[in-house]
Amino acid sequence: MKNENIVIAKDVIDLQIKALKQLKNFLDKSFDKAVKKIAKCQSKVIICGVGKSGIIASKISATLSSIGTPSFTVSANDCSHGDLGRITKKDILILISNSGNTSELKNIIKFAQSYKIFLIGIVSNKNSMLYKASNIKLYLPEVEESGHGIVPTSSTTTQLSFGDALAISLMKKKKFSKLDFKKFHPLGSLGNKLKTAGDIMLTKNKIPFINENQSMKKAIKTINLKKLGFLVITNSEGLTKGVFTDGDLKRLMRKNKKIDNLKIKNHMSKKPFCVEENMLAPEILTQMNRRKITNVCVFSKKNKNKTVGVIHIHDLLSNLK
């Protein structure tokens, strides 16, 4: 016997899937125009919705701000009590409404027209005042709602998905990268995942440098002093020629009883794994695990042959918690 609640839940989900399929077929040139217009905005993107659409507006606005497009929401009701003053001529105003005819929108639309504020309307009614007043008309399909057809469900799902599509298209248009995203998410698990080699690496006198012509006796002293389990071998110009690890030392001692006077350059690994300072920490960890190594050298874009930092796997793991 089927559980009635599960049947109802599946029906709700099926209606929303149907609505999203309809939405996919409604995307047209107006969507492209909206992306290009927002990308050129030199001020803020103000988003306003009535009722449940207002909640969707807040989510879209938050997403835009997180990808480098300054945005905030205004309450349709509060706009009739002073909040219209937060909107300037340089802003882009986005109004979201299923019907496009709610009374709360009337004053906002008049204000936008009076002050020539660019208006983008997201609406499902072509005969509405919002659709007719918008500079860019983003028409969403009229969809079947759940709950006797009166509860905003499928319509808000299409609005939310449409907003996400708009944000990601804008993100690509503005060439907003992971490193750009990192600037707006410095804390939390997401911030940790977006940390780069440059955020984690040890620099300057903490780097275990040693000249390639130094003796093994000097190398052992340095490796014990720096306590990282490896050395970065450089030439007289400060360029990285290789690395020498405590594992290399153990293998060398098995073969030779006397190693103090051996030259480090004759026993180093000449092609060490190095990473660029903007490489993301999770990617570095993946590569280190694959190569079964515990340290990496970091270089800058200016010179791939010069080490500007080093990362030990313990520091990497602690920064990814």
N, C-alpha and C positions, 0 to 999 in steps of 0.2 A: 504494500500500500504506500502510495506516494505521500510524502510530507507536504502539507498544504503550504507551509511557509516557504519551503524550498522552491516549490512550483511558482509561487508569487515572485520570489526573488529572481528566478530565472527569467520570468516574463519581463520584469523591470529591466534586467540586463539586456535581454533580446531587443527591447524597444530602443535602448540607448545605442546598441551596436547598429541597428537599422538607421538611427538618426545620424550616426557618424559616417555611415556609408553615403547617406544623402549629402552630408556636408562636403565630403570629398569631391562629389560631382558638381558642387556649386562654386568652387574656387575659379575665379576668372581674372581678367586684367586689373580689376579694381584692387584685388589683393596685392598685386605687384606694385601698383601705384602707391598703396598705403605704406608698404615696406620702404620704398624709395623716399617717400616724403618724410617718414619718421627718421630715417637714417640721416637726413639732411638737417634735422631740427637742431637749432643752436641754443635752445632753451629747454623747457620741460615738457613732458607728455602728461597731460592731466586726464585722468580716466574717471568716468562717473557712470554709475548704473543705479537703477531703481529696484528696490526689493532684493530678491535673490540675485539679480544681475549686479547689484552693488557689491555683493560678496565676491562674485567672479571678477569684478573690476579690481578689487583689492589684490587678488592673486596675480592677475596680469600685470598690474603696476609693480608689484614686488619682484616679479620675474624680470621685467624690463630694467628695473634699477640694479638688479644683480648682474646684468650683462652690460652695464655701462651706459644705459640710457636713463638719465634722471627722470623719475616719474613719481607722482603721488595721486591719491584718490581724493575726490571731494564728495560729500554727501549731497544727494539731490535736494533733500529737504533743507539742509544748511545753506545751500546756495541762495535760497530766497531770504536768508537772514544774515547776509554779509560775506559768505564764503566766495562769492563771485569775484571779490576783490583779490583773491589769490591767483586768478587767471590773468595772464598778460598777453599782449598782442603777439609776442614772439613764441608763445606756447602753441602746442597742438592739443586740441581737445577731442577726446574720444568718448562718445556717449553710447552706452550699451542698453538696449531695451528690446524685449521680445515683440511687443506691440508697437512701440515707437510713438504711442499716443498718450502716455500718462501725463497727468496735469503737472507733475513735478518738473518735467522736461521743458515746458513751455518757456519759463523765464530764462533758463540756461541757453536755449536756442536763440531767443531774442537778444540776449547779451552777446553771444558769439557773433551774431549778424551785425549788431550795432558797432562792435569794436573790431570787426573784420578778423576774428580769430578763426584759424583754420579748423574746420569741424569734420571729423570722421565718425560716421554713424554705423554701428553694428546692430542690425535690426532684421526682423523676419516679416515685415509688413511694408510692401512697396507703396501703399496708399497712406502711410503714416506721415505725420509732420516731421519726424526725425529723418526719414528716408529722403523726403523732398528738400529738406534744408541742408543736408550734408554735402560738403565739398567732395568727399569720397564716400560712396555708398557701398558698404559691405553687407550684402544681402545673404542672410542665413536661411536655410530651408525651414518651412513650417513643419514641425515634427509632432508625432503623437506622444503625449505625456502619459505617465503612469498615474495611478490613483484617480480613476474616473475621468482622466483627461484634464484634471484641474490643478494638479500639483506640479510645479516647475521641476522637472527631472531631466527629460531628454533635451529640452531646450537649453538648460544650464550646462549640460554635458557638452553640447555642441559649441556653446559660447566659450567654455573653458578650453576645449581642444583647439578652437579657432585662435584663441589668445596665445596658446603655446606655439601653434604653427607660425603666428605672426612674430613672436619673440625669437624663435630659433632662426627663422628666415632673416630677421634683422641682425641677429648675431653673426650669421654667415656673411651678410652684406657688408657689415662693418669690420669683418675679419677679426672678430673678438676671439682671442685664443685662450687656452687653459691658463696661461700666465697672467693674462688680463683678468680672468675670472678669479684668480687667486687673490688679487688685490682687494676684492670685495668680500672675501671669505677667509680672513686670517685665522679664525679660531675654529675649534671643534674638529670632529673627525674628517669633515670635508676639507678644512684648512690643512690638516696634516697630510692628507692625500695629495694636496697641491703644493706641498713644500718641494723645493728644488735642491739640487746639489749645492748651490750657493748658499742656501739657508742653513745647511747642516754641516758643511765641511769645516775642518780645522785649517787654519791659515798661518802664514808667516812663520814665526819661530816654533810653532807646534808641528810643522811639517818635518818629517825625518829625512832631510836632505843629506847627501854625502857625495863628494866628487868621485868620479869614476876611477881616478888614479890612486885613491886611498887604499890602504892595506886592509886585510880582513880583520886585523886586530882593532883598527879604528872603527870598522863597520860594526863589530860586535859590541863595542863600547857605546856606539850611537844607538843601536837597536835596543840595548838595555835601558838607555837613558830615556828615549822617547816612548817606550812601552806600547808601541802599536803593532809590533810583530812584523814590521817590514821597513824597508828603506827605499827612498826615491833617489835613483842614481842620476847625477847631472854631469854635463861637461863644463868646461871653463866659461862658457857663455851662459850657463844657467839653464840650458835646454835639457829636457828629460831624455835620458838614453835607455833607461830600464828600471827594474825594481829588483829587490832582493828580499826574500821573506825568511822568517825563522824556519820554515819548512826547507827552503834551499840550504840554510845553514846546517840543519840536521843531516841532510843527504850528503853534503860536502864533508862533514866530519866522519861519516861512515867510510868514506873513500880515502881520506887523508888524515894522518895523525897530526901533522904539523900544518896549520893553515894561516898562522898569524901574518906571514909575509906575502901571502897571495894577494893579487890585485882584485878588487871587487868587480871591475869591469869584465873580467874573464869568467865570472860565475853568476852574473845577473841574468834575469829574463829580459830579453831585448824588446819584446813587443807586449808590454803590459796592457791590460784593459783600462782605458781611460774614459771619462764621461765629460760632457760639456756642462758648464755651470748652471744652465737652465733646464737640464734634464730632470724630470719629475722623480721624486724619491721612490715611489712604488716600482717604477720602471727600472731604477738602479738595483733595487732589491731583487727583482726578477732575474736580472742579468748576473748578479753576484751569486745567486743560488744556482743558476745554470752552469756557471763556470767554477763553482765550488771555491770561491775566494772570499777573503774577509776584509780586504782593503781595496780601495780604488783611488786613482789619481784624478784630479779635476782640472780641466783646462778652460780657458776663456775663448770666445770667438776670435779674439785678436791674434792668438797664437796657440795652435793645437799642440805644439811641441814644448810648451812651458807649463809646468804644474803650478797652479795657484792655490790649490787646496787638496786635502785628502779626506776620505771618509772611511771610518771603521764601521763594520757591520753592527756593532753594539750601539753606536750613536745613531745609526740609521733606524734600527728597530725601536729605540726609545722615542724617536721623533715620529714614528708611525703609530704609536699607541692611541 
